[in-house]
């Protein structure tokens, strides 16, 4: 199976028992990444018996592709209507309660399939609504900007807190290369940044396996690696925005999405770099600041995580053991009490949601530390005993300078200040963003180092 990890077609519609012991299922039936892919959607819908479609876009993506798709559907004798999601008072569209209600109000009993025409935000809104209403979800990316086109989770902002809600994978993806190549270079660079984040995401997953025996699928990990390799091998074409470049980038993003489908969660493609990105996003929402491109944030955050990996890789077994012992002696080691205090101080009005995410909600007030893995009393000894393996994981991550150089060649930001992230916000996020998800990452390991 591993020899086909870099291909898309063998996995479509597949269901099989993997070497990791899990049964994997990929619900996506078709992926079309080629010139003219937009024209393939109406005949696909007709063949599948979807005679009534709802096309969902925003103002820009309706102009870029939605109008053409609407006319193509009508020419194919399909009943098609458009839902153009309205922006908020800042001229932005977010995957939040407001947008979800907008789409729900456009749903009629006859709609059989919903086509998301846009990038990540529109896909997340449609993915969630399609899942909750039992409609088929079709994907029409207008920019190769994120790896979420093929995934099953919908990252939504609910009550100001960014959380991933289980939803639907698309039944089919129609990625038109001419359309993708016309996308703003900033969005193409964002897709490249999202892929670079896989270096640190995969290393974080390996830390979880090494320290906690977290389930790990080598096929899913290899699929992500192969998608990342496609992007790195064609970095110059991606930077130039050529059709070849956007093809390879879209293939890489799709492979990353399928890797998440295999295991049923985002661990193969999302780690500390995404937690940092989500923290910045939530803070910007609280401060009513304009949103940043997801992949741009992830790329910059990956550089930050790579710096932590580089520092950890520089520690010998003895130095790591001494650092852990010093932390224990200082009385400042990670604990349930310390975690709760940091979350309450760092998350303000959404602290209760973050506490619940970390198993520290009201029902966990008297929970023993052993029930919260990051505060387990056995963890410091485990880190010291397994340092050689941990160090090898740390060494697998490219240097922060290598990642920064790659991002800049693609035309994207590489440093927090280029995103408007102030030094104070960066410092705070490096302290508390680890709590955005209850997953073990390099940020949690560095608490001991």
C-alpha positions in Angstrom: 0.0 0.0 0.0 2.8 2.4 0.8 4.0 2.4 -2.8 0.8 4.0 -3.8 0.8 6.6 -1.1 1.6 9.4 -3.5 -1.3 8.7 -5.8 -4.9 9.9 -5.5 -7.0 7.6 -7.7 -6.3 4.2 -6.0 -7.9 5.4 -2.8 -11.1 6.9 -4.1 -14.2 5.0 -2.9 -11.8 2.4 -1.2 -12.5 0.6 2.0 -9.8 -1.7 3.4 -8.0 -2.9 6.6 -4.7 -1.2 6.9 -1.4 -2.4 8.4 -2.1 -0.1 11.4 -5.1 -2.4 12.3 -7.8 0.1 11.4 -10.4 -0.2 8.7 -10.1 2.8 6.4 -12.8 4.2 4.2 -12.5 7.0 1.6 -15.9 8.3 0.7 -14.7 10.6 -2.1 -15.8 9.0 -5.4 -14.1 11.3 -7.9 -11.3 13.9 -8.0 -10.8 15.9 -11.3 -7.7 18.1 -11.3 -7.3 19.3 -14.9 -8.1 22.1 -17.3 -11.9 22.4 -17.8 -12.7 20.5 -14.6 -15.6 22.9 -14.0 -17.4 21.4 -17.1 -17.2 17.9 -15.5 -19.5 18.7 -12.6 -22.9 18.9 -14.5 -22.5 15.5 -16.2 -21.3 14.0 -12.9 -24.4 15.4 -11.1 -26.7 14.1 -13.9 -25.1 10.7 -13.8 -25.6 10.5 -10.0 -29.2 11.6 -10.3 -28.8 15.0 -8.6 -31.2 17.1 -10.6 -31.5 20.0 -8.1 -28.3 21.7 -6.9 -27.5 24.7 -4.7 -24.3 26.5 -5.7 -22.7 28.3 -2.7 -20.2 31.1 -3.2 -19.2 34.5 -1.9 -19.2 37.7 -4.0 -15.8 37.1 -5.4 -16.0 33.4 -6.1 -19.4 33.7 -7.7 -17.8 36.0 -10.2 -14.8 33.8 -10.6 -16.6 30.5 -11.2 -20.1 30.4 -9.7 -21.8 32.1 -12.6 -20.2 29.9 -15.1 -21.1 26.8 -13.1 -24.7 28.0 -12.7 -25.0 28.4 -16.5 -23.4 25.1 -17.2 -25.8 23.3 -14.9 -28.8 25.0 -16.5 -27.5 24.1 -19.9 -27.4 20.5 -18.7 -31.1 20.8 -17.7 -30.3 20.7 -14.0 -32.2 22.8 -11.6 -29.6 25.0 -10.0 -29.8 28.0 -7.7 -27.1 30.2 -6.2 -26.6 31.2 -2.6 -24.1 34.1 -2.4 -23.0 34.4 1.3 -22.9 38.0 2.5 -19.8 39.4 4.1 -19.9 40.9 7.6 -19.5 44.6 8.5 -15.7 44.3 8.0 -16.2 42.9 4.5 -15.2 39.4 5.6 -16.8 35.9 5.6 -16.1 33.5 8.4 -17.2 30.0 9.0 -19.3 30.9 12.0 -22.9 30.8 13.2 -23.9 33.8 11.0 -22.8 32.2 7.8 -24.3 28.8 8.7 -27.7 30.4 9.2 -27.4 32.2 5.9 -26.9 29.0 4.1 -29.6 27.1 6.1 -32.1 29.8 5.0 -31.4 28.9 1.3 -31.9 25.2 1.8 -35.2 23.9 0.2 -36.6 20.4 0.4 -35.7 19.6 -3.2 -32.0 20.4 -3.0 -30.0 17.1 -3.4 -26.5 18.4 -3.6 -24.6 21.5 -2.5 -21.6 22.7 -4.4 -19.0 24.8 -2.5 -17.4 27.2 -4.9 -14.5 28.9 -3.2 -11.6 28.3 -0.8 -11.5 27.0 2.8 -14.1 29.1 4.5 -16.9 28.4 2.0 -16.0 24.7 2.0 -16.2 24.5 5.8 -19.6 26.2 5.9 -21.0 23.9 3.1 -19.4 20.8 4.6 -21.1 21.3 7.9 -24.5 22.2 6.5 -24.4 19.3 4.0 -23.7 16.9 6.8 -26.4 18.2 9.1 -29.1 18.3 6.4 -28.1 15.0 4.7 -27.2 16.5 1.4 -24.4 15.5 -1.0 -21.3 17.8 -0.8 -19.5 18.7 -4.0 -16.2 20.7 -4.0 -15.2 23.3 -6.5 -11.9 25.0 -5.2 -11.2 28.4 -6.6 -7.7 28.6 -5.1 -5.2 25.9 -4.0 -5.1 27.6 -0.6 -5.8 24.8 2.0 -5.8 21.1 2.5 -9.3 21.0 3.8 -11.1 20.5 0.5 -10.9 16.7 0.8 -11.2 16.4 4.6 -14.2 15.5 6.8 -13.8 18.0 9.7 -15.3 21.5 9.5 -13.2 24.0 11.5 -15.9 26.4 12.7 -15.8 29.5 15.0 -18.6 28.9 17.6 -18.9 31.5 20.3 -15.5 32.9 19.3 -13.8 29.5 19.8 -12.2 27.7 16.8 -13.3 24.0 17.0 -13.4 21.3 14.4 -16.8 19.6 14.0 -17.1 16.2 12.4 -19.0 16.7 9.1 -18.9 15.4 5.5 -16.1 14.8 3.0 -17.0 15.8 -0.5 -18.4 13.2 -2.8 -16.4 14.7 -5.7 -13.8 17.4 -6.2 -13.6 19.5 -9.4 -10.4 21.5 -9.5 -10.1 23.5 -12.7 -6.4 24.3 -13.3 -7.1 27.5 -15.4 -9.3 28.8 -12.5 -6.7 27.8 -9.9 -3.8 29.5 -11.8 -5.8 32.7 -11.8 -6.0 32.8 -8.0 -4.1 35.6 -6.2 -0.5 34.6 -5.6 -1.1 35.2 -1.9 -3.6 32.3 -1.9 -1.3 30.0 -3.8 1.5 30.8 -1.3 -1.0 30.1 1.5 -1.6 26.6 0.2 2.1 26.1 0.0 2.4 27.3 3.7 -0.4 24.9 4.7 1.7 22.1 3.2 4.9 23.2 4.8 3.2 22.8 8.2 3.1 19.1 7.6 6.7 18.8 8.6 5.9 19.8 12.2 2.5 18.2 12.3 4.0 14.8 11.4 6.7 15.2 14.0 4.1 16.2 16.6 2.1 13.0 15.8 5.3 11.0 16.3 5.9 12.6 19.7 2.4 11.5 20.7 3.2 7.9 19.6 6.5 7.8 21.3 5.4 9.3 24.6 1.8 8.1 25.0 1.5 5.2 22.6 -0.9 7.3 20.5 -2.4 5.3 17.5 -0.3 6.0 14.4 -0.9 5.1 10.8 2.2 4.8 8.6 0.1 4.9 5.4 -1.6 8.2 6.4 1.7 9.7 7.4 3.4 8.6 4.2 0.5 10.0 2.2 1.1 13.4 3.8 4.9 13.1 3.2 4.3 12.3 -0.4 2.0 15.3 -0.8 4.6 17.5 0.8 7.3 16.1 -1.4 5.2 17.0 -4.5 5.0 20.6 -3.4 8.7 20.9 -2.4 9.8 19.2 -5.7 7.7 21.8 -7.7 8.3 24.8 -5.4 9.6 27.0 -8.3 6.5 26.3 -10.5 4.2 26.9 -7.5 6.0 30.2 -6.9 5.4 31.2 -10.5 1.8 30.2 -10.4 2.0 28.0 -13.4 -0.6 25.4 -14.2 1.9 22.6 -13.4 2.7 24.3 -10.1 -1.0 24.6 -9.1 -1.6 21.0 -10.2 1.1 19.7 -8.0 0.1 21.9 -5.1 -3.6 20.8 -5.5 -2.5 17.2 -5.6 -0.5 17.6 -2.5 -3.3 19.3 -0.7 -5.7 16.6 -1.8 -3.4 13.8 -0.6 -3.1 15.6 2.8 -6.9 15.7 3.0 -7.3 12.0 2.2 -4.7 11.2 4.9 -7.1 12.7 7.4 -10.0 10.8 6.0 -8.1 7.5 6.4 -7.7 8.0 10.2 -10.8 10.0 10.9 -9.0 13.0 12.4 -6.5 15.7 11.4 -3.4 14.4 13.2 -1.5 13.5 10.0 -1.8 17.2 8.8 -2.3 19.4 11.9 -0.2 20.0 14.9 1.3 22.8 17.0 1.6 25.0 13.9 -2.2 24.9 13.5 -2.8 25.5 17.2 -0.7 28.6 17.0 -2.6 29.7 13.9 -6.0 29.1 15.5 -5.0 31.1 18.6 -4.0 34.1 16.4 -7.3 33.8 14.6 -9.4 33.7 17.8 -7.4 36.7 19.2 -8.0 38.6 16.0 -11.7 37.9 16.2 -11.8 39.1 19.8 -10.0 42.3 18.8 -12.2 42.7 15.7 -9.2 42.7 13.4 -9.2 41.6 9.8 -8.7 37.9 9.3 -5.5 36.4 7.9 -5.2 33.6 5.3 -5.2 30.3 7.1 -2.2 28.9 5.1 -0.2 32.0 5.6 -0.6 31.7 9.4 0.2 28.0 9.3 3.4 28.6 7.3 4.6 31.3 9.7 3.6 29.1 12.7 5.5 26.2 11.2 8.7 28.3 11.2 8.1 29.0 14.9 7.6 25.3 15.7 10.7 24.4 13.6 12.7 26.7 15.9 11.4 24.7 18.9 12.3 21.4 17.3 15.8 22.7 16.4 16.4 23.8 20.0 15.2 20.4 21.3 17.4 18.5 18.8 20.4 20.3 20.1 20.0 18.7 23.6 22.0 15.6 24.4 20.4 12.8 26.5 22.1 14.1 29.6 21.1 17.8 29.0 17.5 16.8 28.4 17.5 14.7 31.7 19.0 17.7 33.5 16.4 20.1 32.1 13.5 17.7 33.2 15.0 17.3 36.7 15.4 21.1 37.0 11.8 21.7 36.1 10.7 19.1 38.7 12.9 20.7 41.3 11.6 24.2 40.6 8.0 23.2 41.4 7.0 24.7 38.0 6.3 21.5 36.2 3.2 21.0 34.1 0.2 20.1 36.4 -3.6 20.2 36.2 -3.5 23.3 38.4 -0.9 25.1 36.3 -2.7 24.2 33.1 -6.1 25.5 34.4 -4.5 28.7 35.5 -2.8 29.3 32.2 -6.0 28.6 30.2 -8.1 30.9 32.4 -5.5 33.7 32.1 -4.8 33.2 28.3 -8.3 32.6 26.9 -10.6 35.0 28.8 -14.2 34.7 27.7 -13.7 31.3 25.9 -11.7 29.7 28.7 -14.4 27.3 29.7 -14.5 25.9 26.2 -10.7 25.4 26.2 -10.8 23.8 29.6 -13.3 21.3 28.4 -11.2 20.6 25.3 -8.3 19.7 27.6 -10.4 17.5 29.9 -10.3 20.2 32.6 -14.0 21.2 32.6 -16.2 21.4 35.6 -16.5 17.6 35.8 -12.7 17.3 35.9 -12.2 19.6 38.9 -11.1 16.6 41.0 -9.6 14.5 38.2 -6.3 12.9 39.1 -3.3 14.3 37.1 -2.8 10.8 35.5 -6.1 11.3 33.6 -4.7 14.4 31.9 -1.8 12.9 29.8 0.3 16.1 29.6 0.3 16.3 33.4 1.0 12.6 34.0 3.4 12.1 36.8 5.1 9.4 34.7 5.8 11.8 31.8 9.1 13.4 33.0 10.8 10.0 33.5 9.4 8.9 30.1 10.9 11.9 28.3 14.3 11.3 29.9 14.3 7.6 29.1 13.2 8.0 25.5 15.2 11.0 24.7 17.3 9.4 21.9 14.1 8.5 20.0 12.6 11.9 20.7 15.8 13.6 19.5 15.6 11.7 16.2 12.0 13.0 15.7 13.2 16.5 16.4 16.0 16.1 13.8 13.5 15.1 11.1 12.1 18.7 11.0 13.9 21.1 8.6 15.5 24.2 10.2 13.4 27.3 10.6 15.6 29.1 8.1 14.9 26.4 5.5 11.2 26.7 6.0 11.3 30.5 6.0 13.3 30.6 2.8 10.9 28.2 1.1 7.9 30.4 2.1 9.5 33.6 0.8 10.3 32.0 -2.5 6.7 31.1 -2.9 5.7 34.7 -2.2 4.3 34.2 1.3 5.1 35.6 4.7 7.6 33.8 6.9 7.8 35.9 10.1 5.1 36.8 12.6 5.6 40.5 12.2 4.8 40.1 8.4 1.3 39.0 9.5 0.9 41.9 11.9 1.4 39.6 14.9 3.0 41.7 17.6 5.8 40.4 19.8 3.6 40.3 22.8 0.9 38.3 21.0 3.6 35.9 19.7 5.1 35.4 23.1 1.6 34.8 24.7 0.6 32.3 21.9 3.8 30.3 22.4 2.9 30.0 26.1 -0.8 29.0 25.8 -1.7 28.0 22.2 -0.8 24.4 23.1 -4.2 24.2 24.8 -6.2 25.0 21.6 -6.4 21.2 21.1 -5.9 18.3 23.5 -2.9 16.9 21.6 0.7 16.4 22.4 3.0 18.7 20.4 6.5 20.2 20.6 5.1 23.1 22.6 4.0 20.8 25.3 7.4 18.9 25.2 9.2 22.2 25.6 7.5 22.9 28.9 9.9 20.4 30.3 13.0 21.6 28.5 
